[in-house]
């Protein structure tokens, strides 16, 4: 019983560490994301923090695993519960990915743009890390549809199709979020960015991406 309580306490404490680390990155950015700052934020000693996580690099992996688990769960639910056409499913996934990025820009930057801290040691989180890749999720959906329609896969390069769609979606998201990042001072922005309204560019991007999706797959499935 005592061991169970101790294990429960460690899990709860570790979750507190992850939540505090997420807040720390949001508040201080990549350069303020370190073990000393996290210990200070939590009001505990640095040595106590090291009882739960052994390095800044391991902390980075612990947070990134948490974020990707959330993304995987939500995208998987969309794909598994979808009823309707393949194009409608792709639209749902694209809409969700845009919304996921917009709902927490700093989370998105951490997942895709923050550099991995250097360390000579590889801890358990890094060893067990299996990244959830949006590319692979999209590829799986496309491959399933092509198989279901009995399309000759030798004439369809699924990897290139998937990478093209992922790149235009991901590129549009990065651009929109940079345009709409309120903490980025106007004088640091290229002047031509003032010509673009982020919300309008969002709708423009989604519309034309979907048009390209429909065009690509109408050719494949004809």
Secondary structure, DSSP 8 states (H G I E B T S, - for coil): -HHHHHHHHHHHHHHHHHHHHHHHHHHHTGGG-SHHHHHHHHT--HHHHHTT---HHHHHHHHHHHHHHHHHHHHHHHHHH--S-HHHHHHHHHHHHHHHHHH-HHHHHHHHTS-----S---HHHHT-----HHHHHHHHHHHHHHHTT--GGG--HHHHHHHHHHHHHHHHHHHHHHT-TTS-GGGS-GGGGG--HHHHHHHHHHHHHHHHHHHHHHHH-
